[in-house]
Amino acid sequence: MTHTRRDTFKTLAGAALLMAGTPALAQETAAPTEGEMSKVVEMALGAEDAPVTMIEYASFTCPHCANFHKNVFPDLKKDYIDTGKVRFIFREVYFDRFGLWAGMLARCAGEDKYFGFVDLLMRQQREWLGGGEPATIVANLKKLGKIAGMDDDTMEACLLDQEKAKALVEEYQRTTTADDISGTPTFMINGEQVPNQAYSGLKEILDAKLGG
């Protein structure tokens, strides 16, 4: 199954996405310039020259995304990414401010720790989201941040970085619009949109793309 909130993709940029008590992001944003887009690093695993490129669009607050990362991604990584067959790109989708905060901390952990932090966020999604109270969620995210080696000052500065938040939201809007993404998780495999499904189905598609 896929987590879908189509209207969110049109309006999120003007919402109060940062921590309670901080200014909201700028109103509805214009298309980002080339310079603004360059602020957002594409997070990827696998060989750059892999014959297949697979992009996952995922939200850190989407339960179906968490299930994919717990139950499907380990086999995908072992069979295709680690073997040089697939270049895997992870693109964050923000249905809410909580997912944005999680993404900001994941990036502040550093490129070398990013996917480890993503794994933590997905595996402990229910725990860090808790009862949905913003202050509790921030505290829970900071606990995960400490596991990744970040201190309180680093995390506070990260969560209050409005320029980074704006750049991330603009990039998310640009890429989801370009690939016509309306729910998560959704995959683009060599340019073809593929819905969430069991590993066996993904394996069939990947093997066909690989000419197997």
C-alpha positions in Angstrom: 0.0 0.0 0.0 1.0 3.6 -0.5 0.6 6.7 1.8 -1.2 9.4 -0.2 -1.9 13.0 0.6 -2.1 14.7 -2.8 -3.1 18.2 -1.5 0.0 18.3 0.7 2.2 18.5 -2.4 0.7 21.9 -3.3 0.5 23.7 0.0 3.3 22.5 2.3 5.8 25.3 1.6 3.7 27.9 3.3 3.0 25.8 6.4 4.6 26.2 9.8 7.2 23.5 9.2 9.8 24.4 11.9 9.7 24.0 15.6 6.9 25.6 17.6 7.8 29.2 18.4 10.0 29.8 15.4 9.0 31.8 12.3 7.2 29.9 9.6 8.8 29.4 6.2 8.2 32.0 3.5 4.9 32.0 1.8 4.2 29.9 -1.3 7.6 29.6 -2.9 8.6 30.2 -6.5 10.5 27.7 -8.5 14.1 27.4 -7.0 17.0 28.8 -8.9 19.9 26.6 -10.0 21.9 28.0 -7.0 19.2 27.1 -4.6 18.8 23.6 -5.9 22.5 23.0 -5.5 22.1 23.4 -1.7 20.4 20.0 -1.5 22.7 17.0 -1.9 21.2 13.9 -3.6 21.6 11.0 -1.2 22.5 7.8 -2.9 23.9 4.3 -2.4 25.6 2.0 -4.9 27.8 2.3 -7.9 27.5 5.5 -9.9 27.7 3.5 -13.2 25.2 0.9 -12.2 23.0 -0.1 -15.1 19.7 0.6 -13.2 18.9 3.7 -11.2 16.1 3.4 -8.6 14.7 6.4 -6.9 12.6 6.1 -3.8 10.2 8.9 -2.8 9.5 8.4 0.9 8.2 10.2 4.0 9.7 9.6 7.4 6.2 9.7 8.9 4.7 7.2 6.4 4.1 3.8 7.9 4.2 2.0 4.5 7.7 3.6 4.0 8.8 2.3 7.4 7.5 -1.2 6.4 9.5 -1.1 3.1 12.7 -0.1 4.9 12.3 -2.8 7.5 11.1 -5.7 5.4 12.2 -5.0 1.7 15.1 -2.7 1.6 17.6 -5.1 3.3 17.2 -7.6 0.5 17.2 -4.9 -2.1 20.5 -3.6 -0.8 22.1 -7.0 -0.5 21.0 -8.3 -3.9 21.2 -5.2 -6.1 22.8 -2.2 -4.5 25.8 -3.8 -2.9 26.4 -5.9 -6.0 26.7 -2.9 -8.3 23.5 -3.6 -10.2 21.4 -0.7 -8.9 22.2 2.9 -8.0 19.7 3.8 -5.2 18.6 7.4 -4.6 16.5 8.4 -1.6 14.3 11.5 -1.9 12.5 12.9 1.1 8.8 13.8 0.9 7.4 16.1 3.6 3.7 15.4 4.5 4.2 17.4 7.7 6.7 19.3 9.7 7.7 16.2 11.7 9.0 14.5 8.6 10.9 17.7 7.6 12.6 17.9 11.1 13.6 14.2 10.7 15.1 14.9 7.3 17.0 17.9 8.5 18.6 16.0 11.3 19.4 13.1 9.0 21.3 15.4 6.7 23.0 17.2 9.7 24.4 13.7 10.7 26.5 13.8 7.6 26.5 12.0 4.3 28.4 9.1 5.7 25.8 8.6 8.4 22.7 9.6 6.5 21.4 6.2 5.5 22.1 4.8 9.0 20.0 7.6 10.4 17.3 6.9 7.9 17.3 3.3 9.0 16.9 4.5 12.7 14.0 6.8 11.7 12.2 4.1 9.8 12.7 1.3 12.3 11.7 3.4 15.3 9.1 5.5 13.6 6.3 4.7 15.9 8.4 5.4 19.0 9.8 8.8 17.9 6.4 10.0 16.6 4.9 9.1 20.0 1.6 10.8 20.6 2.2 13.5 18.0 3.1 16.3 20.4 5.7 18.6 18.7 7.9 19.0 21.8 7.9 15.3 22.5 8.8 14.5 18.9 11.7 16.9 18.9 13.0 15.4 22.1 12.7 11.9 20.6 14.4 12.9 17.4 17.3 14.4 19.4 17.7 11.0 21.2 18.2 9.4 17.8 20.5 12.3 16.9 22.7 11.5 19.8 23.0 7.9 18.7 24.3 9.3 15.4 26.9 11.3 17.3 25.3 14.8 17.3 25.3 17.0 20.3 22.4 19.3 21.5 23.9 22.5 20.1 24.4 20.9 16.6 20.9 19.6 16.6 19.3 22.8 17.8 21.2 24.8 15.1 20.1 22.2 12.5 16.4 22.4 13.4 16.4 26.2 13.3 18.2 26.5 9.9 15.3 28.0 7.9 17.4 28.4 4.8 18.1 24.7 4.7 14.4 23.9 5.4 13.3 26.2 2.6 15.8 24.6 0.2 14.7 21.1 1.2 11.0 21.9 0.7 11.6 23.5 -2.7 13.7 20.6 -3.9 10.9 18.2 -2.7 8.3 20.2 -4.6 10.5 20.3 -7.7 11.2 16.6 -7.9 7.8 15.3 -6.9 6.2 17.5 -9.5 8.7 16.4 -12.2 8.0 12.7 -11.5 4.3 13.2 -10.8 4.5 11.7 -7.3 1.3 11.6 -5.3 2.0 9.1 -2.5 4.7 7.3 -0.7 6.6 5.1 -1.1 6.8 5.5 -4.8 9.7 4.4 -7.0 11.2 5.5 -10.3 13.2 2.7 -11.9 15.1 3.9 -15.0 12.5 6.7 -15.4 9.5 4.4 -15.0 7.1 5.0 -12.0 6.6 1.9 -9.9 4.2 1.7 -7.0 5.0 0.1 -3.6 4.9 -3.7 -3.7 6.4 -6.9 -2.3 10.0 -7.6 -2.9 9.2 -10.3 -5.4 7.5 -7.8 -7.6 10.3 -5.3 -7.4 12.8 -8.1 -8.1 10.9 -9.0 -11.3 11.0 -5.4 -12.5 14.7 -4.9 -11.7 15.7 -8.2 -13.3 13.8 -7.2 -16.5 15.6 -3.8 -16.5 18.9 -5.7 -16.1 18.0 -7.9 -19.0 17.8 -11.0 -16.8 
